[in-house]
Amino acid sequence: YQARVHHLVQLIKESGKTVALTGAGASTESGIPDFRSQDSGLWNQVDPQKSVSIRALKKDPQSFYRFNFQWWDVCLQAKPNACHHSLARLEEQGWLLGVITQNIDGLHQRAGSQRVWEVHGHLRSCHCLHCGRMFDLARLKVEYHCTCGGLLRPDVVLFGDAMPEDYYTAEQVLSGCQLLLVIGSSLQVQPVAGLPRLARRVVIINHDPTPWDESAELVFRESAGQVLADVVKQLGNNTGPY
Ligand code: NAD
């Protein structure tokens, strides 16, 4: 393990442009279950494609919001863990350009990361499907209709949605990327699962196998928080190219 951490530190030092791509596994150490690990409670009983889809929202908004607030509330109350703190530190020290995240929990920003691209949206707001008016997400706890009567939807990407602007920015950010750290993502949700092709080298930090393991420079099965904290420790007070 130490040899692989050392190797990763060398790759970061050699790279002129390093970016992180995080998934739900970056936040499990904060107590938020992911979708695809075995025994992650909520998601063993339901199919996310069905319960987190625009179709489900339109069909039965009450059930949609009752179900989704079960895990959104966990996201909203969670605190950043060693993975988020370490990525914020790497950015602060100039080793990391920023974080592309599939997570909607906002924990990277809360840990201090400045450049975060939220390719699956966030839990800060919602808007009206009819007139477009925006509200805080909290409004949905008491009312899921707009003042105009239209249905409110959260600003998270649901199955069946188009990708938000941050996704296209993320593709641009990856142009010329020499090292992509994929952290806590099963890389099974498209189009994000295809982003590693845009980077020259890929390092995977994920408990379970991913489709990119074979072409990756390095693979860690250890916990994201531990691996990244060890990387930060080894880099010490040295500063990077940013
Ligand atoms: P996923 O559930 O498909 O995969 C998570 C991966 O992380 C798994 O392969 C698991 O082995 C690994 N993992 C779990 N804990 C880990 C740890 N501590 N260290 C290393 N690896 C760990 O997640 P995904 O690829 O992000 O796709 C799920 C989708 O669901 C995303 O699009 C995301 O928007 C959404 N989601 C978000 C949150 C959140 O915001 N925190 C939580 C659940 C789901």
Boltz pocket constraint, residues with backbone or C-beta under 6 A from the ligand:
constraints:
  - pocket:
      binder: B
      contacts: [[A, 22], [A, 23], [A, 24], [A, 25], [A, 26], [A, 27], [A, 28], [A, 29], [A, 32], [A, 33], [A, 34], [A, 35], [A, 36], [A, 37], [A, 75], [A, 102], [A, 103], [A, 104], [A, 105], [A, 106], [A, 120], [A, 183], [A, 184], [A, 185], [A, 186], [A, 187], [A, 188], [A, 189], [A, 205], [A, 206], [A, 207], [A, 208], [A, 209], [A, 221], [A, 222], [A, 223], [A, 224], [A, 225]]
      max_distance: 6.0
